[in-house]
């Protein structure tokens, strides 16, 4: 499966942005999907994940209450709604699909990765 992340850009602190992750080549068939991010000079870190059915979500503490992950399986797309953005949210955001229907925060659980989209939050 090939993933395409989009929706990044420049936003002011306190603002909102929505990222999209679309699959091509095959559907997100029974795949959990996660979002990760990587800031300059830092390791890639977990942000959020959603189960195949959408009934299960899990967030990093740093984004809990501000970010919301959702999915539309009919459109083969997963979203990350980011509100109350902070400068420390600046990073390249990646979406990834797991082999299982439920995923966690470990990068090793995710098999397929998109190319990333840059999010820059100005203060």
Secondary structure, 3 states (H helix, E strand, C coil): CEEEEECCEEEECCCCEEEEEEEECCCCCCCCEEEEEECCCCCCEEEEEECCCCCCEEECCCCCCCEEEEEECCCCEEEEEECCCCHHHCEEEEEEEECCCCCCCCHHHEEEECCCEEEEEEC
